[in-house]
Amino acid sequence: MGRRLPSTRVPVSVRALAAPLAVLLATSVIAQISPRDAARRARFLHDANLDAETGSGAASLAPATEAPAAFDNLTNGFDPQGPPFETLDEDTAVALRSFNDNRFAFEEVEGIADGLGPTYNAQSCRECHQNIVTGGASQVTVQRAGHLLNGQFFDSQGGSLIHSRATHPDAMELVTPGEPVRTFRISPSTVGDGFVEAIANDTLLGIRNSQPLGMRGLPVVVPVLEANGRARIGRFGWKGQHASLESFSADAYLNEMGITTPTFPLENTSSGRDVSAYDTVADPEDDGEDVQAFANFMRSTKAPPRGAITPAVTAGAQVFEHLGCSTCHVASITTAPAGTPINGGRLIVPAALGNKVIHPYSDFLLHDIGTGDGIPIQPTEEYAATANKMRTAPLWGLRTRNRLMHDGLSFTREEAIERHGGQASNSRRLFRNLGAADRASLLAFLNSL
């Protein structure tokens, strides 16, 4: 059974996102903008029914087991491995048949004939998500921009995402001088995200409620797009703007590759200009099958593995705890039991993902650590609180990254720690007071993740 927000178990910040007044304000704002942007914002209105997703019965009583972890391009068991990947091509790959088939779809390069563009950032999912294996993080960044008016954020004319590529020179999107709020956001890893999707709402709320008052995160409530806007705690993207991998995939297919689907059937503009003349493929350009294939591929990936655990690494973990970093970078989380309905009932947690212990080093909540980019999930009242907060970056797989923080502009682990202010100010202060030996141990620990 879903429960109606507000609830005594849901923090004030979450209740505010679902309050009737916020919906009225959002509806008022929607009425004043373009039909395309109105449709986009309407998709982010959730139904305010937050399911606990904690499961019941024998499965919920079974002991949890460690999630499989490896950079090996092998399935975690959600889908079968399938035909040898090297044997697949456009003629032999069958979407949704297996892990390898879905990986092929994730890596496949899209062209103009497929509906690419007119504005876009990449030609395949793999282009932004590959390190060490398909689905991992990368150095690729995207641009976002907008402006403030009387303290309220407004998107750039074509939306806050500024595309860096186009299929025609006249479709190229530019940042105007009137959009002084600007940022980069680096592509995050999707490896192991099937386990993240399988974390119950109540588990994330429990983590939030256990945090000290001054360090509590924001569990942002967003709609599950494929479940008619059912409310769920967001966990994907730098703002936690999506709660399911299918929603995440459909959004990225449109906004990173310019390919429309039944979930997002309207083409993007170029700085507010209609550029549909440069894309003659009928909308929706994909029937939704690719979106499901992308989601199932991510659901089938193993968790990022740890490096060697040396005495220095073990000592560094204790330093990490002493600094208070583990308050937000939570080391261990257990997924919902197998058989639990999640995503508004659109997905039943399978045995491959259920009751698994993962080590993401994140609480998947939003925090203000002084690095917020000022751009909310949507420029409406109910998401205003997300403007200067960022999702706690999962640290699993950290040893494979040399561009850090949401914008990729921190190049060393020390630089990234030094950028932590706001709710993390005390942790930064304690870090600055560390002796050389403790600093070395801390870095050994971080480089083992």
SULWOJO-V103690 format. One record per residue. N is the residue number from 1. RES is the residue in three letters. SS is DSSP state (alpha for helix, beta for strand, coil for the rest). Layout:
# SULWOJO-V103690
N|RES|SS  N|RES|SS
This chain:
# SULWOJO-V103690
1|MET|coil  2|GLY|beta  3|ARG|beta  4|ARG|beta  5|LEU|coil  6|PRO|coil  7|SER|coil  8|THR|coil  9|ARG|coil  10|VAL|coil  11|PRO|coil  12|VAL|alpha  13|SER|alpha  14|VAL|alpha  15|ARG|alpha  16|ALA|alpha  17|LEU|alpha  18|ALA|alpha  19|ALA|coil  20|PRO|alpha  21|LEU|alpha  22|ALA|alpha  23|VAL|alpha  24|LEU|alpha  25|LEU|alpha  26|ALA|alpha  27|THR|alpha  28|SER|alpha  29|VAL|alpha  30|ILE|alpha  31|ALA|coil  32|GLN|coil  33|ILE|coil  34|SER|coil  35|PRO|alpha  36|ARG|alpha  37|ASP|alpha  38|ALA|alpha  39|ALA|alpha  40|ARG|alpha  41|ARG|alpha  42|ALA|alpha  43|ARG|coil  44|PHE|coil  45|LEU|coil  46|HIS|coil  47|ASP|coil  48|ALA|coil  49|ASN|beta  50|LEU|beta  51|ASP|beta  52|ALA|coil  53|GLU|coil  54|THR|coil  55|GLY|coil  56|SER|coil  57|GLY|coil  58|ALA|alpha  59|ALA|alpha  60|SER|alpha  61|LEU|alpha  62|ALA|coil  63|PRO|coil  64|ALA|coil  65|THR|beta  66|GLU|beta  67|ALA|coil  68|PRO|coil  69|ALA|beta  70|ALA|coil  71|PHE|coil  72|ASP|coil  73|ASN|coil  74|LEU|coil  75|THR|coil  76|ASN|coil  77|GLY|coil  78|PHE|coil  79|ASP|coil  80|PRO|coil  81|GLN|coil  82|GLY|coil  83|PRO|coil  84|PRO|coil  85|PHE|alpha  86|GLU|alpha  87|THR|alpha  88|LEU|coil  89|ASP|coil  90|GLU|coil  91|ASP|coil  92|THR|coil  93|ALA|coil  94|VAL|coil  95|ALA|coil  96|LEU|coil  97|ARG|coil  98|SER|coil  99|PHE|alpha  100|ASN|alpha  101|ASP|alpha  102|ASN|alpha  103|ARG|alpha  104|PHE|alpha  105|ALA|alpha  106|PHE|alpha  107|GLU|alpha  108|GLU|coil  109|VAL|coil  110|GLU|coil  111|GLY|coil  112|ILE|alpha  113|ALA|alpha  114|ASP|alpha  115|GLY|coil  116|LEU|coil  117|GLY|coil  118|PRO|coil  119|THR|beta  120|TYR|beta  121|ASN|coil  122|ALA|coil  123|GLN|coil  124|SER|coil  125|CYS|alpha  126|ARG|alpha  127|GLU|alpha  128|CYS|alpha  129|HIS|coil  130|GLN|beta  131|ASN|coil  132|ILE|coil  133|VAL|coil  134|THR|beta  135|GLY|coil  136|GLY|coil  137|ALA|coil  138|SER|coil  139|GLN|coil  140|VAL|coil  141|THR|beta  142|VAL|beta  143|GLN|beta  144|ARG|beta  145|ALA|beta  146|GLY|beta  147|HIS|beta  148|LEU|beta  149|LEU|beta  150|ASN|coil  151|GLY|coil  152|GLN|beta  153|PHE|beta  154|PHE|beta  155|ASP|beta  156|SER|coil  157|GLN|coil  158|GLY|coil  159|GLY|coil  160|SER|coil  161|LEU|beta  162|ILE|beta  163|HIS|coil  164|SER|coil  165|ARG|beta  166|ALA|beta  167|THR|coil  168|HIS|coil  169|PRO|alpha  170|ASP|alpha  171|ALA|alpha  172|MET|coil  173|GLU|coil  174|LEU|coil  175|VAL|coil  176|THR|coil  177|PRO|coil  178|GLY|coil  179|GLU|coil  180|PRO|coil  181|VAL|beta  182|ARG|beta  183|THR|beta  184|PHE|beta  185|ARG|beta  186|ILE|beta  187|SER|coil  188|PRO|coil  189|SER|coil  190|THR|coil  191|VAL|coil  192|GLY|coil  193|ASP|alpha  194|GLY|alpha  195|PHE|alpha  196|VAL|alpha  197|GLU|alpha  198|ALA|coil  199|ILE|coil  200|ALA|coil  201|ASN|alpha  202|ASP|alpha  203|THR|alpha  204|LEU|alpha  205|LEU|alpha  206|GLY|alpha  207|ILE|alpha  208|ARG|alpha  209|ASN|alpha  210|SER|alpha  211|GLN|coil  212|PRO|coil  213|LEU|alpha  214|GLY|alpha  215|MET|alpha  216|ARG|coil  217|GLY|coil  218|LEU|beta  219|PRO|coil  220|VAL|coil  221|VAL|beta  222|VAL|beta  223|PRO|beta  224|VAL|beta  225|LEU|alpha  226|GLU|alpha  227|ALA|alpha  228|ASN|coil  229|GLY|coil  230|ARG|beta  231|ALA|beta  232|ARG|beta  233|ILE|beta  234|GLY|coil  235|ARG|coil  236|PHE|beta  237|GLY|coil  238|TRP|coil  239|LYS|coil  240|GLY|coil  241|GLN|coil  242|HIS|beta  243|ALA|coil  244|SER|coil  245|LEU|alpha  246|GLU|alpha  247|SER|alpha  248|PHE|alpha  249|SER|alpha  250|ALA|alpha  251|ASP|alpha  252|ALA|alpha  253|TYR|alpha  254|LEU|alpha  255|ASN|alpha  256|GLU|alpha  257|MET|alpha  258|GLY|coil  259|ILE|coil  260|THR|coil  261|THR|coil  262|PRO|coil  263|THR|coil  264|PHE|coil  265|PRO|coil  266|LEU|coil  267|GLU|coil  268|ASN|coil  269|THR|coil  270|SER|beta  271|SER|coil  272|GLY|coil  273|ARG|beta  274|ASP|coil  275|VAL|coil  276|SER|alpha  277|ALA|alpha  278|TYR|alpha  279|ASP|coil  280|THR|coil  281|VAL|coil  282|ALA|coil  283|ASP|coil  284|PRO|coil  285|GLU|coil  286|ASP|coil  287|ASP|coil  288|GLY|coil  289|GLU|alpha  290|ASP|alpha  291|VAL|alpha  292|GLN|alpha  293|ALA|alpha  294|PHE|alpha  295|ALA|alpha  296|ASN|alpha  297|PHE|alpha  298|MET|alpha  299|ARG|alpha  300|SER|alpha  301|THR|coil  302|LYS|coil  303|ALA|beta  304|PRO|coil  305|PRO|coil  306|ARG|coil  307|GLY|coil  308|ALA|coil  309|ILE|coil  310|THR|coil  311|PRO|alpha  312|ALA|alpha  313|VAL|alpha  314|THR|alpha  315|ALA|alpha  316|GLY|alpha  317|ALA|alpha  318|GLN|alpha  319|VAL|alpha  320|PHE|alpha  321|GLU|alpha  322|HIS|alpha  323|LEU|coil  324|GLY|coil  325|CYS|alpha  326|SER|alpha  327|THR|alpha  328|CYS|coil  329|HIS|coil  330|VAL|coil  331|ALA|coil  332|SER|coil  333|ILE|beta  334|THR|beta  335|THR|coil  336|ALA|coil  337|PRO|coil  338|ALA|coil  339|GLY|coil  340|THR|coil  341|PRO|beta  342|ILE|beta  343|ASN|alpha  344|GLY|alpha  345|GLY|alpha  346|ARG|coil  347|LEU|beta  348|ILE|beta  349|VAL|coil  350|PRO|coil  351|ALA|coil  352|ALA|coil  353|LEU|coil  354|GLY|coil  355|ASN|coil  356|LYS|beta  357|VAL|beta  358|ILE|beta  359|HIS|coil  360|PRO|coil  361|TYR|coil  362|SER|coil  363|ASP|coil  364|PHE|coil  365|LEU|coil  366|LEU|beta  367|HIS|beta  368|ASP|coil  369|ILE|coil  370|GLY|coil  371|THR|coil  372|GLY|coil  373|ASP|coil  374|GLY|coil  375|ILE|coil  376|PRO|coil  377|ILE|coil  378|GLN|coil  379|PRO|coil  380|THR|coil  381|GLU|alpha  382|GLU|alpha  383|TYR|alpha  384|ALA|alpha  385|ALA|alpha  386|THR|alpha  387|ALA|coil  388|ASN|coil  389|LYS|coil  390|MET|beta  391|ARG|beta  392|THR|coil  393|ALA|coil  394|PRO|coil  395|LEU|coil  396|TRP|coil  397|GLY|coil  398|LEU|alpha  399|ARG|alpha  400|THR|alpha  401|ARG|coil  402|ASN|coil  403|ARG|coil  404|LEU|beta  405|MET|coil  406|HIS|coil  407|ASP|coil  408|GLY|coil  409|LEU|coil  410|SER|beta  411|PHE|coil  412|THR|coil  413|ARG|alpha  414|GLU|alpha  415|GLU|alpha  416|ALA|alpha  417|ILE|alpha  418|GLU|alpha  419|ARG|coil  420|HIS|coil  421|GLY|coil  422|GLY|alpha  423|GLN|alpha  424|ALA|alpha  425|SER|alpha  426|ASN|alpha  427|SER|alpha  428|ARG|alpha  429|ARG|alpha  430|LEU|alpha  431|PHE|alpha  432|ARG|alpha  433|ASN|coil  434|LEU|coil  435|GLY|coil  436|ALA|alpha  437|ALA|alpha  438|ASP|alpha  439|ARG|alpha  440|ALA|alpha  441|SER|alpha  442|LEU|alpha  443|LEU|alpha  444|ALA|alpha  445|PHE|alpha  446|LEU|alpha  447|ASN|coil  448|SER|coil  449|LEU|coil
